[in-house]
Amino acid sequence: MRFRIDLIVADLEIPPCFAFRRLLLAVNVYTQPFFNSTRTKFKYILSARFLFLDTMPDNASSEKEKHMKQLKRKMECWREVVLPLNSILLWERPWYPALILGLTTTVFCMIWMLEPALLTLISLSLLVLALVDYFVPTIISIFCTADSWTGQKEKKLNEICHNLSEAILQLQSLWISIVTMRNSRPNFYYGTIMIFLMVFAWLGNTINNLLLSYIAVNAILLTPGFKYKGRARSAVKYIHNYLIQEKLS
């Protein structure tokens, strides 16, 4: 009896944790004349298919776990800062949204009043990031000892790293899907890109760019809180029910 399994793997450039979504399995079974039972042949095909598919979620989970641990090691010196930042972004206290809006409004008001040049604004922003990257780990190592780090904080950090790792992998998967669409459906890809860019160019020419930046930054900073609290889902549900009532009336 001659038995062969051919595995065709597409999109090899995608991350291993998402590879199982794009694997095409082709199972070909070739037998000698004495292997005449169609039922047995079909059973071998199904066994090979399910044996292959059952191993893929485990590989994906291990890759996600590996990515999460790597991310946690990179955030080790920032762990005392990550916890309060996560608390603010998830609105664990009712006044955190006002704090976010207040800080962003203050920064953008300063930019509006000073009117710095674009190169100056970029240079100052990078300077602030460099100073934070240099001083914050040093200050944390001085004032925060290892004894102050508890098991509850460690559990919270693991949860943050897990959620952040999933978000990064989803963005990578989205980017890979866009690249794949560029190769497989170029007409649709370039048409969509051109429409979006034309809309953005029109918006940038119509609305003040500083106002657009202010709205975009606030939307990005407030999105985790909306998602965590379920406010976005409640708002969509309210609008949906309101539209249905208007249509029925």
C-alpha positions in Angstrom: 0.0 0.0 0.0 1.3 3.4 -0.9 0.1 6.3 1.3 1.0 10.0 0.7 0.0 13.2 2.4 0.7 16.5 0.6 0.5 19.7 2.6 0.2 22.9 0.7 1.1 25.9 2.8 0.1 29.4 1.5 1.3 32.8 2.7 4.5 31.6 4.4 5.4 35.2 5.4 2.6 35.4 8.0 3.4 34.9 11.7 3.4 31.3 12.9 0.6 32.0 15.4 -1.7 32.9 12.5 -0.4 30.4 10.0 -3.1 27.8 10.7 -5.7 30.3 9.4 -4.1 30.2 5.9 -3.1 26.6 5.6 -4.5 24.7 2.7 -4.5 21.0 3.3 -4.5 18.7 0.3 -4.6 15.0 1.2 -4.0 12.5 -1.5 -4.2 8.9 -0.8 -2.9 6.4 -3.4 -3.3 2.7 -2.8 -2.6 -0.6 -4.6 -5.5 -2.4 -6.2 -6.0 -4.6 -3.1 -6.9 -1.4 -1.2 -10.4 -1.3 -2.7 -12.5 -0.1 0.2 -13.7 3.5 -0.4 -14.9 3.7 3.2 -11.4 2.9 4.5 -9.8 5.3 2.1 -12.1 8.1 3.2 -11.4 7.2 6.8 -7.6 7.7 6.2 -8.2 11.0 4.6 -10.3 12.3 7.5 -7.8 11.0 10.0 -4.9 12.7 8.3 -6.9 16.0 8.0 -8.1 16.0 11.6 -4.6 15.0 12.9 -3.1 17.9 11.1 -5.8 20.4 12.1 -5.8 19.4 15.8 -2.1 20.3 16.1 -2.6 23.9 14.8 -4.4 25.5 17.8 -1.7 24.2 20.1 1.0 25.8 18.0 -0.9 29.0 17.8 -1.3 29.1 21.6 2.4 28.4 22.2 3.4 31.2 19.8 1.1 33.6 21.5 2.5 32.6 24.9 6.0 33.1 23.5 5.2 36.5 22.1 3.6 37.5 25.4 6.7 36.5 27.5 9.0 38.4 25.1 6.8 41.5 25.5 6.8 41.1 29.3 10.6 41.0 29.4 10.8 44.2 27.4 8.3 45.9 29.8 10.1 44.7 33.0 11.7 48.0 33.8 8.5 49.9 33.1 6.1 47.7 35.1 5.5 50.3 37.9 4.5 52.8 35.2 2.4 50.4 33.1 0.0 49.5 35.9 -1.3 53.1 36.6 -1.3 53.9 32.8 -3.5 50.8 32.2 -5.8 51.9 35.0 -6.2 55.3 33.5 -6.8 54.0 29.9 -9.4 51.5 31.2 -11.3 54.1 33.3 -11.0 52.2 36.5 -12.0 55.4 38.3 -14.9 57.6 37.0 -12.8 60.7 36.7 -10.1 59.2 34.5 -11.8 60.1 31.2 -11.8 63.8 32.3 -8.1 63.5 33.2 -7.3 62.2 29.7 -9.3 64.9 28.0 -7.8 67.5 30.3 -4.2 66.5 29.5 -4.7 66.3 25.8 -6.6 69.6 25.7 -3.8 71.3 27.6 -1.1 70.0 25.3 -3.0 71.0 22.1 -3.9 74.4 23.5 -0.2 75.0 24.1 0.6 73.9 20.6 -2.2 76.2 19.3 -0.9 79.2 21.2 2.8 78.7 20.5 2.3 77.7 16.9 5.7 75.9 16.6 7.1 74.8 13.3 6.6 71.2 12.3 10.3 70.3 12.6 10.4 72.0 16.0 7.3 70.1 17.2 8.7 66.8 16.0 12.1 67.5 17.7 10.6 68.5 21.0 8.3 65.4 21.0 11.3 63.1 20.4 13.3 65.0 23.0 10.6 64.4 25.6 10.4 60.7 24.7 14.2 60.3 24.9 14.2 62.0 28.4 11.4 59.8 29.6 13.1 56.7 28.3 16.3 57.7 30.1 15.1 58.9 33.5 12.0 56.8 34.2 13.7 53.4 34.5 16.4 55.0 36.7 13.9 56.6 39.0 11.8 53.4 39.2 14.9 51.4 40.2 15.7 53.9 43.0 12.2 54.5 44.5 10.5 51.1 43.8 12.1 48.1 45.5 11.5 44.5 44.7 9.6 44.0 47.9 6.9 46.4 46.8 6.0 44.2 43.8 3.3 41.9 44.9 1.6 38.8 43.4 -1.5 40.8 42.6 0.6 43.3 40.6 2.3 40.5 38.8 -1.0 39.0 37.8 -2.2 42.3 36.6 1.0 42.8 34.5 0.5 39.4 32.9 -3.1 40.3 32.0 -1.9 43.6 30.5 0.9 41.9 28.5 -1.6 39.3 27.2 -4.0 41.9 26.0 -1.3 44.0 24.5 0.2 41.0 22.8 -3.1 40.0 21.3 -3.6 43.6 20.0 -0.2 43.6 18.4 -0.8 40.2 16.7 -4.1 41.3 15.4 -2.5 44.4 13.9 0.1 42.2 12.3 -2.5 39.9 10.9 -4.4 42.9 9.5 -1.3 44.2 7.8 -0.6 40.8 6.4 -4.2 40.6 5.1 -3.7 43.9 3.4 -0.5 42.8 1.8 -2.1 39.5 0.7 -5.0 41.4 -0.9 -2.5 43.7 -2.7 -1.1 40.6 -4.4 -4.3 38.6 -4.9 -6.8 41.4 -5.7 -4.7 44.4 -6.9 -7.6 46.2 -8.6 -9.7 46.2 -5.4 -6.7 47.1 -3.3 -5.6 50.1 -5.3 -9.2 51.3 -5.8 -9.9 51.2 -2.0 -6.6 52.9 -1.2 -7.2 55.7 -3.7 -10.7 56.3 -2.3 -9.6 56.5 1.3 -6.6 58.8 0.5 -8.8 61.1 -1.5 -11.3 61.3 1.4 -8.5 62.0 3.8 -7.0 64.7 1.5 -10.4 66.4 1.3 -10.8 66.2 5.1 -7.4 67.7 5.7 -8.1 70.5 3.2 -11.5 71.2 4.8 -11.0 70.9 8.5 -8.2 72.4 10.6 -5.3 69.9 10.9 -4.7 70.6 14.6 -8.4 69.9 15.3 -8.2 66.6 13.4 -5.1 65.6 15.4 -6.9 66.5 18.6 -9.9 64.4 17.7 -7.7 61.5 16.5 -5.6 61.5 19.7 -8.6 61.6 22.0 -10.3 58.8 20.0 -7.2 56.6 20.3 -6.8 57.3 24.1 -10.5 56.8 24.9 -11.0 53.7 22.8 -9.7 51.2 25.5 -12.0 52.7 28.1 -15.0 52.5 25.8 -14.2 48.9 25.0 -13.5 47.9 28.6 -16.6 49.6 30.0 -18.8 48.5 27.1 -20.0 52.0 26.4 -19.5 51.7 22.7 -21.7 48.6 22.5 -24.3 50.4 24.6 -24.2 53.4 22.3 -24.6 51.3 19.2 -27.4 49.4 20.7 -29.2 52.6 21.7 -28.8 54.1 18.2 -30.0 50.8 16.7 -33.1 50.6 18.9 -33.8 54.3 18.2 -33.7 53.8 14.5 -35.9 50.8 14.7 -38.5 52.7 16.7 -38.4 55.6 14.2 -38.9 53.2 11.3 -41.8 51.5 13.0 -43.5 54.7 13.9 
